Amino acid sequence: MNISFVYPRALLLLLLVPLSVGLALLGRQRPTRARFWGGLALRVCLLLLIVLALAGIQLRLKADTLTAVFVLDASDSLPTKEQARGEAIVRQAVEAMPSGDKASVVVFGQDALVERMASEEPVLPALTSVPVTARTDVAGALQLALALFPDEGAKRMVLLSDGRENLGHALDQAELAAAHGIELAFVPLGGPEGEIEVLVEALDAPADVRQGQSFDLTVVVHSTAKADATLRILSDGQLFHSQEVRLQAGVNRFLVPVEAADTGFRRFRAQIVPDVDTRLQNNEASAFTVVHGPPRVLLVEAQPGEGDNLAQALAAAEMDVRSLPPGELPTTLPEMAAYDAILLVNVPATALPSGAMESLEVYVRDLGKGLLATGGEDAFGAGGYLRTPLEKTLPVDMDVRTKEQSPNLALVLAVDKSGSMGRCHCDNPDLNQTYVRQEVGQPKVDIAKEAVMRAAGALGHQDYIGVVAFDEAAHWALEMQQLMDFVTLEQSIGSIRAEGQTNLRSGVEVAYTALQATEARLKHVILMTDGWVHEGELTGLAREMQEQGITLSIVAAGGGSAEYLAELAQSGGGRYYPAVDILRVPDLFLKETVKAVGQYIVEEPFYPLPSAPSPVLRGIDATALPLLLGYNGTTPKGTARVALSTPRGDPLLATWQYGLGRAAVWTSDLKGQWATDWVVWDGFAHFVAQLVGWTLPAPQVEGVTAQATMEDDQAAIRVEALDKAGRPRNFLDVTATLIGPDLQTTEVTLAQVAAGRYEALAQISQPGTYLVQYVVSEGEDALGQQTLGLVVPYSPEYKTSGTNRSLLSELARLTGGGELSEPMAAFLHNLPAADRAREIWGTLLLVVALLFPLDVAVRRVMLGPRDFRKAAIWLRERFPARHKKATRQETALGQLFQARDRVRVRRARQESPPPGSPGMSHGEPSPNPPEPQAEPAEPVATPSALAGDDALSRLRKAKRRAQRKG
């Protein structure tokens, strides 16, 4: 048994022991010798116990136990059968574990999870831990295993793996285990030898080429055996090359010729499809090539021909223009990155593909590209840009704010919820007509809910909205109020169901009454119904509403709607929208709401007014611009620059910097409807070229080269900057933005590592294609930027197969272990056992607490013999049991003496002469006849009795003397 200390530095407090002894010896007043030395010894003992407790004293006891931590590999490099075999080995070892030993289990892949803490339970349930299996981090698993060992007993780690680590350095952890006296044994796992594995090791492409240049793609394929396969090459997702190949065992290289026809980013992907293979995750690789040429612009036009004027002007400026309809706009960043700028020509938001607006925002903000939006009847607020990512990207808000204090619009949406608004798409229901009802398609009432949501999206925050649902009676689904959040609106209209009869008048009257009580500049009702009522019921009410300044527009739901609804809308001063296609109802609601607001589209002739200098207007006389006939109403954002405005003060041409890129808006059109004079103006081509040219990204910095590569699981970005003379450019500010396949961005700052060299590393784990946008600046001056491509290939987990015995053997050698021959050997007691520590500081403190009162008593309390005698008397008085016993003995002795005296008196009477004895004369009467005498109550004291009393008193006196002496 040994002793150890948790805090050995606390033992320095033992220096207080001689100090306390010295102070006691130097004291002038001392008690008796015995009291002095006894108190000093007690004080030193207390001080020693306190110091030992503060130092965390422990008793090191021998422990004949063993703890085994099993580290099981569950990564994808191991076949499923091998993983099951490893689990079976662990289970057999745990079931054969000797009593008193403990077992723990760690399951690992890219991360490590504790499946079981150290326990003596000899049963291992089915494993439930599921780590990330795309990588193998043996080092992380061993580090976690080291933390699971208890302090006492022998310790052994058992690694069950193929040893194919691709994260971390397991040898460092093995050295740490050896330093702690922990042995590492291993069980090799791995697939059977001779399995056929085909993988694409790399796809190499030049980083930069010129337009029209021919180059080769190099595909490197590795095969473990001869095999037949098909090699496919895809460019920007389209297959352009396929060939049958015969693979040889080892490395195979294939060259595929490519011609750089289009400018921008070209994405290539190589796929190998072998006849026989083990893994499919490693059968493809990707590469990027940047084709340099004139600026490449993507023109998106809502209707064919709307962007022809713009395209011709840009082509004259030597820009490469490609036109697409909105539905074909790319939705991924690599596809968008092929263009320097994207132009939206009168494009409604609803026509864009899902996810396109989110990608456009990242395209401008993080890639530093350009965006231009032009106006028209289906653009900006009228096109549903309000509260979308596209609105965030543009320099104007779609919410047209009014200078008046009252709201712009009070709008009531009256929705028919009668039974005919279900799935009934019927013939025209006018009077005296027959019709056929068919339950087909989406319920009209559900389409109406979508229409309400679309209409609300066009309203401002100061506008009022109400939703009335009616059948034979009207009910407020949403009472008249200012526009709230869309979640509340959706919940309010969600309970509307198609049922009951139709009473149009009830719905319109409720809307009319609510609008009369609302203060607003414009008051409008949009009625959606299929018109299954008698003609003429609402004509008078509609005219009365118009006289009160409340207009009524009608959206006829479906081809079976009543024909007289058009006349009703005319009487109400509104518009009539026959929705032959029921699915167009939401678009019609939005269109009518935009017109009701009245500010989203302003059609009036005006001349543009210059508001601020702008490079877009360089070389153009801003005071002599042609006439325009209309524009889209918008509100400029706080940091936007308004170069041209309208007489109403609305922006006509606005620009701003959004992140790394630039965005601009031209709120009039460029197709000839509003800009009739502009498209024939001599300066039109010059104006358009400068407008689009301003949005293009800054040119590449001359003398700056950059590259992005993968190193392990990190992206390495390196930039080298030289001046015109070839000398390094130092102290530049270089930043880079990495944009992943999921549009998540990572920003890094490149640090200068050498003269003119800048470098940064970024953690990347998700495979796929990344775009890297770096920007170089000097102080506040931006020198330029460039976009690079970075391909993160499949995990190295799928590159190799088999068992890395050399790594497993080296790990075991460093710790003194070896290969485990059988599962039971994991608990073989052939290791030096670590002592078991037992802490006793708590016991020492308890002893201190018990001895401390005695120490105080020895030093402070002075007692003599007289004090002890007084204490004894006090105790006899408080506990008189012994005195009472002596009194009872004396009483019994006195009773014996009294009995003796009575016997003596009785004998004396018997010995006296009877009457008529010789001493008496017979016949003579006695002169004094004796009187009868009664027996005395108490015996008469005799000399012998007196003698007994004297003896008793002497005994009592002797007893008292003895008590006093005691």
ChimeraX attribute file (.defattr): number of C-alpha atoms within 10 A of each C-alpha:
attribute: neighborCount
match mode: 1-to-1
recipient: residues
	/A:1	9
	/A:2	10
	/A:3	12
	/A:4	15
	/A:5	20
	/A:6	13
	/A:7	13
	/A:8	13
	/A:9	10
	/A:10	15
	/A:11	17
	/A:12	10
	/A:13	15
	/A:14	15
	/A:15	9
	/A:16	14
	/A:17	16
	/A:18	11
	/A:19	10
	/A:20	14
	/A:21	14
	/A:22	11
	/A:23	9
	/A:24	16
	/A:25	13
	/A:26	9
	/A:27	8
	/A:28	6
	/A:29	8
	/A:30	13
	/A:31	12
	/A:32	9
	/A:33	9
	/A:34	8
	/A:35	13
	/A:36	15
	/A:37	15
	/A:38	14
	/A:39	20
	/A:40	18
	/A:41	12
	/A:42	17
	/A:43	20
	/A:44	16
	/A:45	14
	/A:46	20
	/A:47	17
	/A:48	18
	/A:49	19
	/A:50	17
	/A:51	21
	/A:52	22
	/A:53	24
	/A:54	20
	/A:55	20
	/A:56	18
	/A:57	24
	/A:58	19
	/A:59	16
	/A:60	18
	/A:61	15
	/A:62	15
	/A:63	15
	/A:64	17
	/A:65	21
	/A:66	28
	/A:67	26
	/A:68	29
	/A:69	26
	/A:70	30
	/A:71	29
	/A:72	25
	/A:73	31
	/A:74	29
	/A:75	27
	/A:76	18
	/A:77	30
	/A:78	23
	/A:79	17
	/A:80	14
	/A:81	12
	/A:82	21
	/A:83	20
	/A:84	12
	/A:85	13
	/A:86	22
	/A:87	21
	/A:88	14
	/A:89	16
	/A:90	23
	/A:91	18
	/A:92	16
	/A:93	22
	/A:94	27
	/A:95	14
	/A:96	15
	/A:97	25
	/A:98	17
	/A:99	11
	/A:100	12
	/A:101	21
	/A:102	24
	/A:103	28
	/A:104	23
	/A:105	26
	/A:106	23
	/A:107	25
	/A:108	29
	/A:109	26
	/A:110	23
	/A:111	21
	/A:112	27
	/A:113	19
	/A:114	16
	/A:115	20
	/A:116	18
	/A:117	15
	/A:118	16
	/A:119	16
	/A:120	16
	/A:121	14
	/A:122	17
	/A:123	15
	/A:124	19
	/A:125	8
	/A:126	9
	/A:127	12
	/A:128	8
	/A:129	14
	/A:130	15
	/A:131	17
	/A:132	15
	/A:133	18
	/A:134	21
	/A:135	24
	/A:136	30
	/A:137	24
	/A:138	29
	/A:139	21
	/A:140	20
	/A:141	26
	/A:142	27
	/A:143	17
	/A:144	18
	/A:145	27
	/A:146	19
	/A:147	8
	/A:148	19
	/A:149	23
	/A:150	15
	/A:151	12
	/A:152	19
	/A:153	20
	/A:154	25
	/A:155	27
	/A:156	26
	/A:157	27
	/A:158	26
	/A:159	29
	/A:160	27
	/A:161	29
	/A:162	26
	/A:163	27
	/A:164	25
	/A:165	22
	/A:166	18
	/A:167	19
	/A:168	16
	/A:169	13
	/A:170	21
	/A:171	18
	/A:172	14
	/A:173	20
	/A:174	24
	/A:175	16
	/A:176	16
	/A:177	23
	/A:178	18
	/A:179	11
	/A:180	12
	/A:181	18
	/A:182	23
	/A:183	23
	/A:184	29
	/A:185	25
	/A:186	25
	/A:187	22
	/A:188	19
	/A:189	24
	/A:190	21
	/A:191	16
	/A:192	11
	/A:193	9
	/A:194	9
	/A:195	13
	/A:196	15
	/A:197	23
	/A:198	28
	/A:199	27
	/A:200	24
	/A:201	22
	/A:202	18
	/A:203	24
	/A:204	19
	/A:205	20
	/A:206	14
	/A:207	14
	/A:208	14
	/A:209	19
	/A:210	17
	/A:211	17
	/A:212	15
	/A:213	12
	/A:214	12
	/A:215	16
	/A:216	14
	/A:217	18
	/A:218	17
	/A:219	25
	/A:220	18
	/A:221	26
	/A:222	20
	/A:223	20
	/A:224	17
	/A:225	16
	/A:226	14
	/A:227	18
	/A:228	15
	/A:229	17
	/A:230	15
	/A:231	20
	/A:232	17
	/A:233	23
	/A:234	16
	/A:235	17
	/A:236	15
	/A:237	12
	/A:238	11
	/A:239	13
	/A:240	11
	/A:241	14
	/A:242	15
	/A:243	10
	/A:244	13
	/A:245	16
	/A:246	12
	/A:247	21
	/A:248	15
	/A:249	15
	/A:250	12
	/A:251	14
	/A:252	16
	/A:253	14
	/A:254	13
	/A:255	13
	/A:256	12
	/A:257	10
	/A:258	16
	/A:259	13
	/A:260	18
	/A:261	14
	/A:262	17
	/A:263	22
	/A:264	26
	/A:265	23
	/A:266	21
	/A:267	22
	/A:268	21
	/A:269	19
	/A:270	26
	/A:271	21
	/A:272	24
	/A:273	18
	/A:274	22
	/A:275	10
	/A:276	15
	/A:277	16
	/A:278	13
	/A:279	16
	/A:280	14
	/A:281	13
	/A:282	22
	/A:283	22
	/A:284	23
	/A:285	25
	/A:286	25
	/A:287	23
	/A:288	26
	/A:289	20
	/A:290	23
	/A:291	22
	/A:292	18
	/A:293	16
	/A:294	15
	/A:295	19
	/A:296	21
	/A:297	24
	/A:298	21
	/A:299	22
	/A:300	25
	/A:301	22
	/A:302	20
	/A:303	13
	/A:304	11
	/A:305	12
	/A:306	18
	/A:307	23
	/A:308	15
	/A:309	17
	/A:310	22
	/A:311	22
	/A:312	15
	/A:313	18
	/A:314	23
	/A:315	14
	/A:316	12
	/A:317	17
	/A:318	13
	/A:319	19
	/A:320	19
	/A:321	20
	/A:322	13
	/A:323	18
	/A:324	16
	/A:325	17
	/A:326	22
	/A:327	16
	/A:328	13
	/A:329	19
	/A:330	18
	/A:331	18
	/A:332	17
	/A:333	23
	/A:334	23
	/A:335	16
	/A:336	22
	/A:337	23
	/A:338	20
	/A:339	22
	/A:340	27
	/A:341	28
	/A:342	28
	/A:343	24
	/A:344	21
	/A:345	27
	/A:346	27
	/A:347	26
	/A:348	21
	/A:349	23
	/A:350	14
	/A:351	16
	/A:352	19
	/A:353	14
	/A:354	12
	/A:355	12
	/A:356	21
	/A:357	20
	/A:358	18
	/A:359	20
	/A:360	24
	/A:361	22
	/A:362	23
	/A:363	29
	/A:364	27
	/A:365	19
	/A:366	26
	/A:367	29
	/A:368	29
	/A:369	28
	/A:370	28
	/A:371	27
	/A:372	21
	/A:373	23
	/A:374	25
	/A:375	28
	/A:376	26
	/A:377	22
	/A:378	21
	/A:379	27
	/A:380	31
	/A:381	29
	/A:382	28
	/A:383	25
	/A:384	26
	/A:385	25
	/A:386	20
	/A:387	14
	/A:388	14
	/A:389	17
	/A:390	20
	/A:391	20
	/A:392	18
	/A:393	26
	/A:394	28
	/A:395	28
	/A:396	29
	/A:397	21
	/A:398	28
	/A:399	24
	/A:400	23
	/A:401	16
	/A:402	13
	/A:403	8
	/A:404	8
	/A:405	9
	/A:406	13
	/A:407	20
	/A:408	26
	/A:409	23
	/A:410	27
	/A:411	30
	/A:412	26
	/A:413	27
	/A:414	29
	/A:415	28
	/A:416	33
	/A:417	28
	/A:418	24
	/A:419	17
	/A:420	25
	/A:421	29
	/A:422	19
	/A:423	18
	/A:424	19
	/A:425	24
	/A:426	19
	/A:427	17
	/A:428	19
	/A:429	19
	/A:430	19
	/A:431	12
	/A:432	6
	/A:433	8
	/A:434	10
	/A:435	12
	/A:436	11
	/A:437	12
	/A:438	11
	/A:439	12
	/A:440	11
	/A:441	12
	/A:442	15
	/A:443	18
	/A:444	26
	/A:445	26
	/A:446	19
	/A:447	17
	/A:448	27
	/A:449	20
	/A:450	18
	/A:451	23
	/A:452	25
	/A:453	17
	/A:454	20
	/A:455	24
	/A:456	24
	/A:457	21
	/A:458	27
	/A:459	27
	/A:460	20
	/A:461	15
	/A:462	20
	/A:463	22
	/A:464	25
	/A:465	25
	/A:466	24
	/A:467	26
	/A:468	25
	/A:469	24
	/A:470	29
	/A:471	23
	/A:472	17
	/A:473	16
	/A:474	23
	/A:475	17
	/A:476	17
	/A:477	20
	/A:478	19
	/A:479	16
	/A:480	20
	/A:481	15
	/A:482	16
	/A:483	18
	/A:484	14
	/A:485	10
	/A:486	12
	/A:487	8
	/A:488	12
	/A:489	20
	/A:490	15
	/A:491	11
	/A:492	15
	/A:493	21
	/A:494	12
	/A:495	9
	/A:496	19
	/A:497	17
	/A:498	20
	/A:499	17
	/A:500	15
	/A:501	17
	/A:502	24
	/A:503	21
	/A:504	26
	/A:505	20
	/A:506	20
	/A:507	25
	/A:508	26
	/A:509	16
	/A:510	18
	/A:511	27
	/A:512	23
	/A:513	11
	/A:514	16
	/A:515	26
	/A:516	14
	/A:517	9
	/A:518	15
	/A:519	14
	/A:520	18
	/A:521	15
	/A:522	19
	/A:523	25
	/A:524	27
	/A:525	27
	/A:526	28
	/A:527	25
	/A:528	26
	/A:529	28
	/A:530	29
	/A:531	24
	/A:532	21
	/A:533	18
	/A:534	14
	/A:535	16
	/A:536	12
	/A:537	13
	/A:538	21
	/A:539	17
	/A:540	12
	/A:541	18
	/A:542	25
	/A:543	20
	/A:544	16
	/A:545	24
	/A:546	17
	/A:547	12
	/A:548	12
	/A:549	17
	/A:550	23
	/A:551	26
	/A:552	26
	/A:553	28
	/A:554	28
	/A:555	25
	/A:556	25
	/A:557	29
	/A:558	24
	/A:559	17
	/A:560	23
	/A:561	23
	/A:562	23
	/A:563	17
	/A:564	14
	/A:565	25
	/A:566	19
	/A:567	15
	/A:568	25
	/A:569	24
	/A:570	18
	/A:571	22
	/A:572	27
	/A:573	19
	/A:574	21
	/A:575	20
	/A:576	21
	/A:577	20
	/A:578	23
	/A:579	20
	/A:580	14
	/A:581	10
	/A:582	19
	/A:583	18
	/A:584	16
	/A:585	26
	/A:586	21
	/A:587	18
	/A:588	21
	/A:589	28
	/A:590	24
	/A:591	20
	/A:592	23
	/A:593	26
	/A:594	22
	/A:595	15
	/A:596	23
	/A:597	23
	/A:598	16
	/A:599	20
	/A:600	24
	/A:601	24
	/A:602	16
	/A:603	16
	/A:604	10
	/A:605	12
	/A:606	15
	/A:607	16
	/A:608	21
	/A:609	18
	/A:610	20
	/A:611	18
	/A:612	12
	/A:613	13
	/A:614	17
	/A:615	12
	/A:616	20
	/A:617	18
	/A:618	12
	/A:619	11
	/A:620	14
	/A:621	10
	/A:622	16
	/A:623	10
	/A:624	11
	/A:625	16
	/A:626	18
	/A:627	15
	/A:628	22
	/A:629	18
	/A:630	22
	/A:631	29
	/A:632	28
	/A:633	29
	/A:634	22
	/A:635	16
	/A:636	21
	/A:637	16
	/A:638	10
	/A:639	12
	/A:640	18
	/A:641	21
	/A:642	24
	/A:643	21
	/A:644	22
	/A:645	19
	/A:646	19
	/A:647	10
	/A:648	9
	/A:649	12
	/A:650	18
	/A:651	29
	/A:652	25
	/A:653	26
	/A:654	24
	/A:655	26
	/A:656	21
	/A:657	20
	/A:658	23
	/A:659	17
	/A:660	21
	/A:661	24
	/A:662	24
	/A:663	30
	/A:664	28
	/A:665	24
	/A:666	21
	/A:667	26
	/A:668	29
	/A:669	27
	/A:670	24
	/A:671	21
	/A:672	16
	/A:673	14
	/A:674	21
	/A:675	19
	/A:676	16
	/A:677	16
	/A:678	20
	/A:679	19
	/A:680	13
	/A:681	13
	/A:682	10
	/A:683	15
	/A:684	19
	/A:685	22
	/A:686	18
	/A:687	20
	/A:688	21
	/A:689	19
	/A:690	19
	/A:691	21
	/A:692	23
	/A:693	20
	/A:694	20
	/A:695	25
	/A:696	23
	/A:697	22
	/A:698	19
	/A:699	10
	/A:700	15
	/A:701	17
	/A:702	12
	/A:703	15
	/A:704	20
	/A:705	14
	/A:706	16
	/A:707	16
	/A:708	20
	/A:709	15
	/A:710	17
	/A:711	12
	/A:712	15
	/A:713	18
	/A:714	15
	/A:715	22
	/A:716	17
	/A:717	25
	/A:718	20
	/A:719	20
	/A:720	19
	/A:721	21
	/A:722	18
	/A:723	13
	/A:724	9
	/A:725	7
	/A:726	9
	/A:727	12
	/A:728	17
	/A:729	17
	/A:730	17
	/A:731	15
	/A:732	18
	/A:733	19
	/A:734	21
	/A:735	20
	/A:736	22
	/A:737	21
	/A:738	25
	/A:739	24
	/A:740	21
	/A:741	15
	/A:742	13
	/A:743	17
	/A:744	10
	/A:745	16
	/A:746	15
	/A:747	15
	/A:748	17
	/A:749	18
	/A:750	21
	/A:751	18
	/A:752	19
	/A:753	11
	/A:754	11
	/A:755	14
	/A:756	18
	/A:757	22
	/A:758	23
	/A:759	21
	/A:760	20
	/A:761	19
	/A:762	19
	/A:763	13
	/A:764	17
	/A:765	16
	/A:766	16
	/A:767	14
	/A:768	15
	/A:769	21
	/A:770	27
	/A:771	24
	/A:772	24
	/A:773	20
	/A:774	27
	/A:775	21
	/A:776	22
	/A:777	16
	/A:778	13
	/A:779	10
	/A:780	7
	/A:781	9
	/A:782	14
	/A:783	18
	/A:784	16
	/A:785	22
	/A:786	20
	/A:787	24
	/A:788	22
	/A:789	25
	/A:790	24
	/A:791	19
	/A:792	22
	/A:793	20
	/A:794	21
	/A:795	18
	/A:796	19
	/A:797	23
	/A:798	19
	/A:799	18
	/A:800	13
	/A:801	18
	/A:802	18
	/A:803	20
	/A:804	17
	/A:805	18
	/A:806	9
	/A:807	16
	/A:808	25
	/A:809	18
	/A:810	16
	/A:811	27
	/A:812	22
	/A:813	18
	/A:814	19
	/A:815	22
	/A:816	14
	/A:817	20
	/A:818	19
	/A:819	17
	/A:820	17
	/A:821	11
	/A:822	11
	/A:823	20
	/A:824	17
	/A:825	14
	/A:826	25
	/A:827	23
	/A:828	13
	/A:829	15
	/A:830	9
	/A:831	17
	/A:832	14
	/A:833	17
	/A:834	20
	/A:835	19
	/A:836	19
	/A:837	20
	/A:838	13
	/A:839	18
	/A:840	14
	/A:841	20
	/A:842	13
	/A:843	12
	/A:844	20
	/A:845	18
	/A:846	11
	/A:847	14
	/A:848	19
	/A:849	12
	/A:850	11
	/A:851	15
	/A:852	13
	/A:853	10
	/A:854	14
	/A:855	18
	/A:856	13
	/A:857	11
	/A:858	16
	/A:859	16
	/A:860	8
	/A:861	7
	/A:862	10
	/A:863	7
	/A:864	7
	/A:865	8
	/A:866	9
	/A:867	10
	/A:868	11
	/A:869	13
	/A:870	11
	/A:871	12
	/A:872	13
	/A:873	11
	/A:874	11
	/A:875	11
	/A:876	13
	/A:877	11
	/A:878	9
	/A:879	10
	/A:880	10
	/A:881	10
	/A:882	9
	/A:883	11
	/A:884	9
	/A:885	10
	/A:886	11
	/A:887	10
	/A:888	10
	/A:889	10
	/A:890	13
	/A:891	10
	/A:892	10
	/A:893	11
	/A:894	13
	/A:895	10
	/A:896	10
	/A:897	15
	/A:898	15
	/A:899	11
	/A:900	12
	/A:901	16
	/A:902	14
	/A:903	11
	/A:904	13
	/A:905	14
	/A:906	10
	/A:907	10
	/A:908	9
	/A:909	9
	/A:910	9
	/A:911	8
	/A:912	8
	/A:913	10
	/A:914	8
	/A:915	9
	/A:916	10
	/A:917	9
	/A:918	9
	/A:919	8
	/A:920	10
	/A:921	10
	/A:922	11
	/A:923	7
	/A:924	7
	/A:925	8
	/A:926	10
	/A:927	6
	/A:928	6
	/A:929	7
	/A:930	7
	/A:931	6
	/A:932	5
	/A:933	6
	/A:934	6
	/A:935	6
	/A:936	7
	/A:937	6
	/A:938	8
	/A:939	15
	/A:940	11
	/A:941	12
	/A:942	12
	/A:943	9
	/A:944	13
	/A:945	16
	/A:946	11
	/A:947	10
	/A:948	15
	/A:949	14
	/A:950	12
	/A:951	11
	/A:952	16
	/A:953	11
	/A:954	11
	/A:955	13
	/A:956	13
	/A:957	11
	/A:958	12
	/A:959	13
	/A:960	11
	/A:961	11
	/A:962	10
	/A:963	9
	/A:964	9
	/A:965	7
	/A:966	8
